[in-house]
Amino acid sequence: MKTQHWLLFTIISSIVFIPACKKEQTETSVPSAFQKSIGGTSDDLANSIIIKDAMLYIFGQSKSFDDPNGDHYLLKLDIDGNLIFDKTYGGNLTEEGKKIIPTQDGNFILIGSTESSGNGQKDIHVLKIDTEGTVLWEKTFGGALDDTPADIIEMSNSEFCIAATTESFGNGARDIYLIWIDQSGNLIREVTYGGSDIDGSSDLLEIENNQLILYGYTRNFGATSRDFYLMKLTSTGDSIWSRRYGADGYEESQGFAQTPSGGFLMSGHSSSADPNHDLYAIEVDADGNPLWDNHYGGAMHDGGQALLINSDGNYVFIARSMSFGNNSRSIYMVISDPLGNLISEEVIGGSLNDWGEDIIEYDGFYYIVGHSNSFRDGDNDIYLVKKKK
């Protein structure tokens, strides 16, 4: 682990909101909103953001510091975007940081993939750290081939459950892989799900009665291409029901949340209505029955990456888009009502490529993280946007 990096910050004075679909919009100046480009002289990417004790924690990957192959990268900032510390974790090969979560004992879990340690090509890498970023323990899981994590949750029984995708185990070329570990990172149980083609994990929730909902994808069970896939499981992984969603095209699973009514909201990419892909969203009830679905976007490639249900009860989708703006890739933000009806849409970014991976709401603002090469030397930097709700 190496620290004390020299970071380059580009602070862009105003967020660029480009009206989509020629909708009329009024931009007002919000002094406490900002966008920042953060990183070194090579590629730096953010995949996850949380807020704890009014501090931002951002987790991803850096190739700028210590290892050109890439290390896990953690940043702690205040809510105005000022850096408190940054740290890297990893070995001599490639690490990719996927998710950070707070733990019930006041610490954090980091999860990502590693090629530096473990049993195979890519393995699941789990680290527990304290609030200063010091490693308390770390573990790897996986087999001889690629095993990559999507999410981790701390369950009400104090076990951690990891949702992952495996090529090492299971029935097909790629399968859903769930791993339960204890508070010290020791393996409790593991199980795979899937058919003879590919299946994978995207997100995981614990719901009532200690049950689990896994959101992922499948190219099995009657799918003509790749579809969204939802599984309801017991706390130990026994299947209660499973459903798939999608039409004849390709659906890529990304954003996921439980709705206030107990159902589930999913988003991602779909080529079923537009061969170039749309942002696709679907809401289902607690039993997985579809309530509505909708496509958002323009004539070129648009695809959902993350979502949240905001404090007004509306649905906020973050996507990547090539349909609007500067004919490159921009962050596409869509807000709908709980029935999927469009309230607003806007594009965030600069003149080159901008990508949003995660979004949270805090104290009247949205915080969006991803990466961008619009604002400095052409390499990708961590891109942080604070936007008034």
C-alpha positions as CSV (number, residue, x, y, z in Angstrom):
1,M,0.0,0.0,0.0
2,K,1.3,3.4,-0.9
3,T,0.0,6.9,0.0
4,Q,0.9,10.6,-0.2
5,H,0.2,11.0,-3.9
6,W,0.6,14.2,-5.8
7,L,-2.9,14.8,-7.3
8,L,-3.8,17.1,-10.1
9,F,-7.2,18.7,-9.7
10,T,-9.0,20.6,-12.4
11,I,-11.9,22.6,-10.9
12,I,-14.4,23.5,-13.6
13,S,-16.1,26.7,-12.7
14,S,-19.6,25.7,-13.9
15,I,-21.2,22.4,-14.7
16,V,-22.0,22.0,-18.4
17,F,-25.6,21.0,-18.8
18,I,-26.5,20.5,-22.4
19,P,-30.2,20.4,-23.2
20,A,-31.2,17.0,-24.6
21,C,-33.9,16.6,-27.3
22,K,-34.0,20.4,-27.7
23,K,-35.9,20.8,-24.4
24,E,-36.0,24.4,-23.1
25,Q,-34.0,24.7,-19.8
26,T,-32.9,27.5,-17.6
27,E,-29.5,27.3,-15.9
28,T,-29.0,29.1,-12.6
29,S,-25.8,29.6,-10.8
30,V,-25.4,27.5,-7.6
31,P,-22.1,28.4,-5.9
32,S,-22.0,25.3,-3.8
33,A,-22.3,23.0,-6.8
34,F,-19.1,22.0,-8.7
35,Q,-17.5,19.5,-10.9
36,K,-13.9,18.3,-10.4
37,S,-11.4,16.2,-12.4
38,I,-9.1,14.4,-10.1
39,G,-6.1,12.2,-10.8
40,G,-2.5,11.8,-12.0
41,T,-0.7,11.4,-15.3
42,S,-2.4,8.2,-16.4
43,D,-5.9,6.7,-16.1
44,D,-7.9,7.1,-12.9
45,L,-11.4,5.8,-12.6
46,A,-14.2,5.9,-10.0
47,N,-16.9,3.2,-9.7
48,S,-18.5,3.8,-6.2
49,I,-19.3,6.7,-3.9
50,I,-20.7,6.8,-0.4
51,I,-21.2,9.5,2.3
52,K,-20.3,8.7,6.0
53,D,-20.2,11.4,8.7
54,A,-20.5,14.1,6.1
55,M,-17.4,12.9,4.2
56,L,-17.3,11.5,0.7
57,Y,-15.5,8.2,0.0
58,I,-14.8,7.4,-3.6
59,F,-13.4,4.0,-4.7
60,G,-12.1,2.9,-8.1
61,Q,-8.8,2.3,-9.9
62,S,-5.6,4.3,-10.5
63,K,-2.8,3.7,-13.0
64,S,-1.1,7.0,-12.1
65,F,0.4,6.1,-8.8
66,D,2.7,3.2,-7.8
67,D,1.6,0.6,-10.4
68,P,0.9,1.3,-14.1
69,N,-1.1,-1.9,-14.3
70,G,-3.7,-0.4,-11.9
71,D,-4.3,-0.5,-8.2
72,H,-7.4,-0.1,-6.0
73,Y,-7.8,3.6,-5.4
74,L,-9.6,5.2,-2.4
75,L,-10.2,8.9,-1.9
76,K,-11.7,10.7,1.1
77,L,-13.0,14.2,0.5
78,D,-15.2,16.7,2.3
79,I,-18.6,17.5,0.9
80,D,-17.0,20.5,-1.0
81,G,-14.7,18.2,-2.8
82,N,-11.5,19.0,-0.8
83,L,-9.1,16.0,-0.5
84,I,-8.6,14.6,3.0
85,F,-6.5,11.6,1.9
86,D,-6.0,9.1,-1.0
87,K,-4.6,5.6,-0.8
88,T,-3.8,2.8,-3.2
89,Y,-4.0,-1.0,-2.5
90,G,-2.7,-3.8,-4.5
91,G,0.2,-5.9,-5.8
92,N,2.4,-5.8,-8.9
93,L,-0.4,-6.8,-11.4
94,T,-3.8,-5.4,-12.0
95,E,-6.4,-4.4,-9.3
96,E,-9.7,-2.9,-10.1
97,G,-11.8,-1.3,-7.3
98,K,-15.6,-2.0,-7.7
99,K,-17.5,-1.0,-4.5
100,I,-17.1,0.5,-1.1
101,I,-19.7,0.0,1.7
102,P,-19.8,1.2,5.4
103,T,-19.9,-1.6,8.0
104,Q,-21.9,-1.8,11.2
105,D,-18.8,-1.4,13.4
106,G,-17.9,2.0,11.8
107,N,-15.3,0.7,9.3
108,F,-15.5,0.0,5.5
109,I,-15.4,-2.9,3.1
110,L,-13.7,-2.5,-0.3
111,I,-14.3,-5.1,-3.0
112,G,-12.8,-5.4,-6.4
113,S,-10.7,-7.8,-8.5
114,T,-7.0,-8.7,-8.3
115,E,-4.5,-10.4,-10.6
116,S,-1.7,-10.1,-8.1
117,S,-2.9,-12.7,-5.6
118,G,-5.3,-15.6,-5.4
119,N,-5.9,-18.8,-7.4
120,G,-6.4,-17.7,-10.9
121,Q,-6.4,-15.1,-13.6
122,K,-8.7,-12.6,-11.8
123,D,-9.9,-13.2,-8.3
124,I,-12.3,-11.5,-6.0
125,H,-10.4,-9.2,-3.6
126,V,-12.1,-8.1,-0.3
127,L,-10.4,-5.6,2.1
128,K,-11.7,-4.3,5.4
129,I,-10.3,-0.9,6.3
130,D,-10.7,1.6,9.1
131,T,-11.7,5.3,8.7
132,E,-8.1,6.2,8.0
133,G,-7.8,3.7,5.2
134,T,-5.6,1.2,7.2
135,V,-6.1,-2.4,6.1
136,L,-7.6,-4.5,8.9
137,W,-7.7,-7.7,6.8
138,E,-7.9,-8.8,3.2
139,K,-9.0,-12.0,1.5
140,T,-9.2,-13.4,-2.1
141,F,-11.8,-15.8,-3.5
142,G,-12.0,-17.6,-6.8
143,G,-10.7,-20.5,-8.9
144,A,-8.4,-21.0,-11.8
145,L,-10.2,-18.6,-14.3
146,D,-11.7,-15.2,-14.0
147,D,-13.9,-14.5,-11.0
148,T,-15.1,-10.9,-10.6
149,P,-17.3,-9.2,-8.0
150,A,-20.3,-7.0,-8.6
151,D,-21.5,-6.1,-5.0
152,I,-21.2,-6.9,-1.3
153,I,-23.7,-6.3,1.5
154,E,-23.5,-6.7,5.2
155,M,-26.5,-8.8,6.3
156,S,-28.6,-8.4,9.4
157,N,-27.0,-11.6,10.8
158,S,-23.6,-9.8,10.5
159,E,-22.5,-12.1,7.6
160,F,-21.2,-10.4,4.4
161,C,-22.6,-11.7,1.1
162,I,-20.7,-11.1,-2.1
163,A,-22.5,-11.2,-5.5
164,A,-20.0,-12.1,-8.2
165,T,-19.6,-13.7,-11.6
166,T,-17.5,-16.8,-12.1
167,E,-15.8,-18.6,-15.0
168,S,-14.1,-21.0,-12.6
169,F,-17.2,-22.8,-11.2
170,G,-20.7,-23.7,-12.2
171,N,-22.6,-25.0,-15.2
172,G,-21.8,-22.6,-18.0
173,A,-19.1,-20.5,-19.5
174,R,-20.0,-17.8,-16.9
175,D,-22.3,-18.2,-13.8
176,I,-23.7,-16.2,-10.9
177,Y,-21.5,-16.7,-7.9
178,L,-22.6,-15.9,-4.3
179,I,-20.1,-16.1,-1.4
180,W,-20.9,-15.7,2.3
181,I,-18.0,-14.6,4.7
182,D,-17.9,-13.8,8.4
183,Q,-16.7,-10.6,10.1
184,S,-13.1,-11.7,9.7
185,G,-13.4,-12.6,6.0
186,N,-13.5,-16.3,6.5
187,L,-15.6,-18.3,4.0
188,I,-18.9,-19.6,5.3
189,R,-20.5,-20.9,2.1
190,E,-20.6,-20.4,-1.6
191,V,-23.0,-21.3,-4.4
192,T,-23.4,-20.9,-8.1
193,Y,-26.5,-20.4,-10.3
194,G,-26.9,-20.6,-14.1
195,G,-27.5,-22.6,-17.2
196,S,-25.2,-23.8,-20.0
197,D,-24.7,-20.3,-21.5
198,I,-23.7,-17.2,-19.6
199,D,-25.2,-15.7,-16.4
200,G,-23.8,-13.0,-14.1
201,S,-24.3,-10.7,-11.1
202,S,-24.9,-7.0,-11.0
203,D,-26.3,-6.1,-7.6
204,L,-27.6,-7.5,-4.4
205,L,-30.1,-6.5,-1.7
206,E,-31.3,-8.0,1.6
207,I,-35.0,-7.5,2.1
208,E,-37.6,-8.6,4.7
209,N,-37.2,-12.0,6.5
210,N,-33.5,-12.0,5.8
211,Q,-34.2,-12.9,2.1
212,L,-31.9,-11.8,-0.7
213,I,-32.7,-10.3,-4.1
214,L,-30.0,-10.7,-6.7
215,Y,-30.1,-8.6,-9.9
216,G,-28.0,-9.8,-12.8
217,Y,-28.2,-11.1,-16.4
218,T,-28.8,-14.3,-18.2
219,R,-28.5,-15.8,-21.7
220,N,-30.3,-18.9,-20.5
221,F,-33.9,-19.9,-19.6
222,G,-35.5,-18.9,-22.9
223,A,-33.6,-15.7,-23.5
224,T,-32.9,-15.0,-27.2
225,S,-30.1,-12.7,-26.3
226,R,-29.0,-11.4,-22.9
227,D,-31.8,-10.4,-20.5
228,F,-32.1,-8.8,-17.1
229,Y,-32.4,-11.5,-14.5
230,L,-33.9,-11.3,-11.0
231,M,-33.6,-14.0,-8.3
232,K,-35.2,-14.1,-4.8
233,L,-33.3,-16.3,-2.4
234,T,-33.3,-17.4,1.2
235,S,-30.5,-16.0,3.4
236,T,-28.5,-19.1,2.7
237,G,-29.0,-19.1,-1.0
238,D,-31.9,-21.4,-1.7
239,S,-34.0,-20.2,-4.7
240,I,-37.5,-18.9,-4.0
241,W,-38.2,-17.6,-7.6
242,S,-36.4,-16.2,-10.6
243,R,-37.6,-14.1,-13.5
244,R,-36.0,-12.6,-16.6
245,Y,-36.9,-9.4,-18.4
246,G,-36.2,-8.2,-21.9
247,A,-37.3,-8.6,-25.5
248,D,-35.4,-10.0,-28.5
249,G,-32.4,-7.6,-28.2
250,Y,-29.6,-7.4,-25.8
251,E,-30.2,-6.1,-22.3
252,E,-27.3,-5.2,-20.0
253,S,-28.1,-5.0,-16.2
254,Q,-26.7,-2.1,-14.3
255,G,-28.7,0.0,-11.8
256,F,-30.9,-1.5,-9.1
257,A,-33.0,-0.4,-6.1
258,Q,-35.9,-1.5,-3.9
259,T,-38.9,0.8,-4.3
260,P,-40.9,2.2,-1.3
261,S,-43.8,-0.2,-2.2
262,G,-41.5,-3.2,-1.8
263,G,-40.9,-3.8,-5.5
264,F,-37.8,-3.4,-7.5
265,L,-36.4,-0.8,-10.0
266,M,-33.9,-2.0,-12.7
267,S,-32.0,-0.1,-15.3
268,G,-29.4,-0.7,-17.9
269,H,-29.0,-0.9,-21.7
270,S,-31.3,-2.4,-24.3
271,S,-31.1,-2.9,-28.0
272,S,-34.6,-4.3,-28.3
273,A,-36.3,-1.0,-29.3
274,D,-33.2,0.7,-30.8
275,P,-30.3,-1.4,-32.2
276,N,-27.9,1.3,-31.0
277,H,-29.1,0.9,-27.4
278,D,-31.4,2.9,-25.1
279,L,-31.4,3.6,-21.5
280,Y,-33.9,1.0,-20.4
281,A,-35.8,0.9,-17.1
282,I,-38.3,-1.5,-15.7
283,E,-40.2,-1.6,-12.4
284,V,-41.6,-4.9,-11.0
285,D,-43.6,-5.7,-7.9
286,A,-42.4,-7.7,-4.8
287,D,-43.1,-10.9,-6.7
288,G,-41.2,-9.9,-9.8
289,N,-44.3,-9.1,-11.9
290,P,-43.7,-6.2,-14.4
291,L,-45.5,-2.9,-13.6
292,W,-44.0,-0.7,-16.4
293,D,-41.0,-0.4,-18.6
294,N,-39.6,2.5,-20.6
295,H,-36.8,3.4,-23.0
296,Y,-35.0,6.8,-22.9
297,G,-32.4,8.3,-25.2
298,G,-31.8,9.5,-28.7
299,A,-30.7,8.1,-32.1
300,M,-27.2,6.9,-31.0
301,H,-25.9,4.8,-28.1
302,D,-27.5,5.4,-24.7
303,G,-27.2,3.0,-21.7
304,G,-28.0,3.1,-18.0
305,Q,-25.2,2.8,-15.5
306,A,-26.8,3.7,-12.1
307,L,-30.0,4.8,-10.4
308,L,-31.5,6.1,-7.2
309,I,-34.9,6.9,-5.8
310,N,-34.6,10.5,-4.6
311,S,-36.1,12.1,-1.5
312,D,-39.1,13.2,-3.5
313,G,-39.9,9.7,-4.5
314,N,-38.9,10.2,-8.1
315,Y,-36.5,8.0,-10.1
316,V,-33.1,9.3,-11.1
317,F,-31.2,7.4,-13.8
318,I,-27.5,8.0,-14.7
319,A,-26.5,6.8,-18.2
320,R,-23.8,7.2,-20.8
321,S,-25.0,8.8,-24.0
322,M,-23.6,9.5,-27.5
323,S,-27.0,10.9,-28.7
324,F,-26.7,14.4,-27.2
325,G,-24.0,17.0,-26.7
326,N,-20.7,16.9,-28.5
327,N,-20.9,13.7,-30.6
328,S,-18.8,11.9,-28.0
329,R,-19.8,10.2,-24.8
330,S,-21.5,12.2,-22.0
331,I,-23.3,11.6,-18.8
332,Y,-27.0,11.5,-19.4
333,M,-29.3,12.1,-16.4
334,V,-33.0,11.3,-16.6
335,I,-35.5,11.9,-13.9
336,S,-38.9,10.2,-14.1
337,D,-42.0,9.9,-11.9
338,P,-42.7,6.5,-10.2
339,L,-44.6,5.4,-13.3
340,G,-41.6,6.0,-15.6
341,N,-43.0,9.3,-17.1
342,L,-40.2,11.7,-18.0
343,I,-39.8,14.7,-15.8
344,S,-36.4,16.0,-17.0
345,E,-33.3,15.0,-18.9
346,E,-29.9,16.7,-19.2
347,V,-26.4,16.0,-20.3
348,I,-23.4,16.6,-18.1
349,G,-19.8,16.8,-19.2
350,G,-17.2,18.5,-21.4
351,S,-16.1,18.2,-25.0
352,L,-14.7,14.7,-25.0
353,N,-15.8,11.6,-23.1
354,D,-17.5,11.6,-19.7
355,W,-18.8,8.6,-17.9
356,G,-21.0,8.3,-14.8
357,E,-20.8,5.1,-12.7
358,D,-22.6,5.9,-9.4
359,I,-24.9,8.5,-7.8
360,I,-26.0,9.4,-4.3
361,E,-28.2,12.1,-2.8
362,Y,-27.1,14.1,0.3
363,D,-28.4,17.3,1.9
364,G,-30.2,18.6,-1.2
365,F,-27.4,17.7,-3.7
366,Y,-26.6,14.8,-6.1
367,Y,-23.1,13.5,-6.1
368,I,-22.1,11.7,-9.3
369,V,-18.8,9.9,-9.9
370,G,-17.2,8.3,-12.9
371,H,-14.4,9.3,-15.2
372,S,-13.6,11.9,-17.9
373,N,-10.9,12.8,-20.4
374,S,-12.5,16.2,-21.2
375,F,-10.7,18.5,-18.8
376,R,-7.0,17.8,-18.7
377,D,-4.3,15.8,-20.7
378,G,-6.4,13.3,-22.6
379,D,-6.0,10.5,-20.0
380,N,-9.0,9.5,-17.9
381,D,-9.4,11.2,-14.5
382,I,-11.9,10.7,-11.7
383,Y,-14.9,12.9,-12.4
384,L,-16.9,14.2,-9.5
385,V,-20.0,16.3,-10.0
386,K,-22.0,17.9,-7.2
387,K,-25.3,19.1,-8.5
388,K,-28.2,20.8,-6.9
389,K,-31.2,18.5,-6.6
